[in-house]
Amino acid sequence: MKITIETTVHAPIEQVWQAWTTPEDIKQWNTASDDWHTTSSTVDLRVGGMFSSRMGAKDGSFGFDFAGTYTKIITHKLIEYTFGDRTAQTEFDDTGKGVIVRTTFDAESENSVEQQKQGWQAILNNFAKHVEAK
């Protein structure tokens, strides 16, 4: 099953793209709640390149690496990647009044579809807030 989330970011496409693909920016926005954080991030933005973000509870009780491999990149338009046996794609649609950022990903079986959608949407909302505050 595929899940799709989206938000509109009121910033130039170049700024949106940079914040999505720069490790220092990713560490600032890549969290679903205030009690979590991303402590490290790497990006090798090319087809076949890998990415990784270490996400964890601020109290140290739990953490995990979100990592994968880029499979298709169209600058300022699309990033597709695999992570484990799942796939995802993020589209960037510059409307002239903002950039619609839309991510579609394969659901996993551990958590409910609604939990997954809420978690990924919270991260995307934090992304928009981060970019718009720059």
Summary of the structure (lengths in Angstrom):
residues: 134
radius of gyration: 14.1
end to end distance: 35.1
largest distance: 43.0
contacts: 384
relative contact order: 0.25
helix: 28%
strand: 44%
